[in-house]
Amino acid sequence: MFAVFASGGKQHRVTEGEVIRLELLSEEPGAEVVFDQVMLVADGDQVAVGAPFVEGGKVTGEVLSEGRGKKVHILKFKRRKDYLKRQGHRQWYTEVKITGISK
């Protein structure tokens, strides 16, 4: 059984027991979080597709931790113009373990 849901402007395909990294959520580690913007739920041959969301569809999960991802280096450079700009960015994330999927 798997589901596709929206969180943080992105869509995620998940199964039960899977640990995923989402955009930073306001929940504390150890808290339960419910995602109700479920777009698809598939259980074998039975597939429920929403327009845009599945009626009564829910994905529940447990917040494991929060953190920051690897640094992404940004480099802007123009040759022969004495121009070089360096910048770095680390994106915040929340790690969530999927505990349940329902239609």
PATI-608924 format. One record per residue (C-alpha): x, y, z; residue number from 1. Coordinates in steps of 0.1 Angstrom, whole numbers, plus 5000, padded with zeros to 4 digits. Layout:
N
<lumse east="X" north="Y" up="Z" k="NUM"/>
...
! end
This chain:
103
<lumse east="5000" north="5000" up="5000" k="1"/>
<lumse east="5013" north="5034" up="4991" k="2"/>
<lumse east="5001" north="5070" up="4990" k="3"/>
<lumse east="5010" north="5103" up="4973" k="4"/>
<lumse east="5005" north="5134" up="4994" k="5"/>
<lumse east="5015" north="5171" up="4993" k="6"/>
<lumse east="5036" north="5189" up="5020" k="7"/>
<lumse east="5057" north="5220" up="5017" k="8"/>
<lumse east="5048" north="5226" up="4981" k="9"/>
<lumse east="5061" north="5191" up="4970" k="10"/>
<lumse east="5045" north="5158" up="4964" k="11"/>
<lumse east="5058" north="5127" up="4982" k="12"/>
<lumse east="5052" north="5090" up="4975" k="13"/>
<lumse east="5053" north="5070" up="5007" k="14"/>
<lumse east="5046" north="5035" up="5022" k="15"/>
<lumse east="5040" north="5026" up="5058" k="16"/>
<lumse east="5072" north="5024" up="5079" k="17"/>
<lumse east="5092" north="5046" up="5055" k="18"/>
<lumse east="5113" north="5075" up="5069" k="19"/>
<lumse east="5112" north="5107" up="5047" k="20"/>
<lumse east="5126" north="5142" up="5049" k="21"/>
<lumse east="5101" north="5170" up="5044" k="22"/>
<lumse east="5103" north="5208" up="5045" k="23"/>
<lumse east="5105" north="5221" up="5080" k="24"/>
<lumse east="5073" north="5215" up="5100" k="25"/>
<lumse east="5063" north="5234" up="5132" k="26"/>
<lumse east="5058" north="5201" up="5151" k="27"/>
<lumse east="5082" north="5190" up="5179" k="28"/>
<lumse east="5101" north="5157" up="5177" k="29"/>
<lumse east="5079" north="5129" up="5191" k="30"/>
<lumse east="5047" north="5145" up="5180" k="31"/>
<lumse east="5022" north="5129" up="5156" k="32"/>
<lumse east="5015" north="5147" up="5123" k="33"/>
<lumse east="4985" north="5142" up="5100" k="34"/>
<lumse east="4987" north="5150" up="5062" k="35"/>
<lumse east="4952" north="5153" up="5047" k="36"/>
<lumse east="4961" north="5165" up="5012" k="37"/>
<lumse east="4963" north="5130" up="4999" k="38"/>
<lumse east="4962" north="5128" up="4961" k="39"/>
<lumse east="4964" north="5090" up="4955" k="40"/>
<lumse east="4960" north="5059" up="4976" k="41"/>
<lumse east="4968" north="5025" up="4961" k="42"/>
<lumse east="4963" north="4991" up="4978" k="43"/>
<lumse east="4971" north="4964" up="4953" k="44"/>
<lumse east="4946" north="4967" up="4924" k="45"/>
<lumse east="4924" north="4992" up="4942" k="46"/>
<lumse east="4935" north="5027" up="4934" k="47"/>
<lumse east="4918" north="5059" up="4947" k="48"/>
<lumse east="4927" north="5090" up="4928" k="49"/>
<lumse east="4915" north="5124" up="4941" k="50"/>
<lumse east="4903" north="5154" up="4921" k="51"/>
<lumse east="4925" north="5170" up="4935" k="52"/>
<lumse east="4924" north="5152" up="4969" k="53"/>
<lumse east="4911" north="5118" up="4980" k="54"/>
<lumse east="4879" north="5122" up="5001" k="55"/>
<lumse east="4888" north="5111" up="5037" k="56"/>
<lumse east="4923" north="5102" up="5028" k="57"/>
<lumse east="4949" north="5106" up="5055" k="58"/>
<lumse east="4986" north="5099" up="5060" k="59"/>
<lumse east="4998" north="5099" up="5096" k="60"/>
<lumse east="5034" north="5100" up="5108" k="61"/>
<lumse east="5056" north="5106" up="5137" k="62"/>
<lumse east="5082" north="5134" up="5138" k="63"/>
<lumse east="5116" north="5119" up="5145" k="64"/>
<lumse east="5140" north="5149" up="5143" k="65"/>
<lumse east="5148" north="5182" up="5127" k="66"/>
<lumse east="5180" north="5192" up="5111" k="67"/>
<lumse east="5198" north="5209" up="5082" k="68"/>
<lumse east="5208" north="5193" up="5050" k="69"/>
<lumse east="5242" north="5193" up="5033" k="70"/>
<lumse east="5256" north="5226" up="5022" k="71"/>
<lumse east="5249" north="5237" up="4986" k="72"/>
<lumse east="5276" north="5260" up="4972" k="73"/>
<lumse east="5266" north="5288" up="4949" k="74"/>
<lumse east="5292" north="5304" up="4927" k="75"/>
<lumse east="5287" north="5334" up="4904" k="76"/>
<lumse east="5317" north="5342" up="4882" k="77"/>
<lumse east="5324" north="5364" up="4852" k="78"/>
<lumse east="5357" north="5359" up="4835" k="79"/>
<lumse east="5380" north="5389" up="4829" k="80"/>
<lumse east="5356" north="5412" up="4849" k="81"/>
<lumse east="5371" north="5407" up="4883" k="82"/>
<lumse east="5338" north="5393" up="4896" k="83"/>
<lumse east="5335" north="5363" up="4919" k="84"/>
<lumse east="5307" north="5358" up="4944" k="85"/>
<lumse east="5304" north="5327" up="4966" k="86"/>
<lumse east="5274" north="5318" up="4987" k="87"/>
<lumse east="5263" north="5287" up="5007" k="88"/>
<lumse east="5229" north="5274" up="5018" k="89"/>
<lumse east="5217" north="5247" up="5041" k="90"/>
<lumse east="5180" north="5238" up="5039" k="91"/>
<lumse east="5161" north="5229" up="5071" k="92"/>
<lumse east="5142" north="5196" up="5071" k="93"/>
<lumse east="5120" north="5175" up="5094" k="94"/>
<lumse east="5124" north="5137" up="5094" k="95"/>
<lumse east="5090" north="5119" up="5096" k="96"/>
<lumse east="5083" north="5082" up="5100" k="97"/>
<lumse east="5051" north="5072" up="5082" k="98"/>
<lumse east="5029" north="5052" up="5106" k="99"/>
<lumse east="4996" north="5049" up="5087" k="100"/>
<lumse east="4978" north="5053" up="5054" k="101"/>
<lumse east="4940" north="5054" up="5052" k="102"/>
<lumse east="4914" north="5060" up="5025" k="103"/>
! end
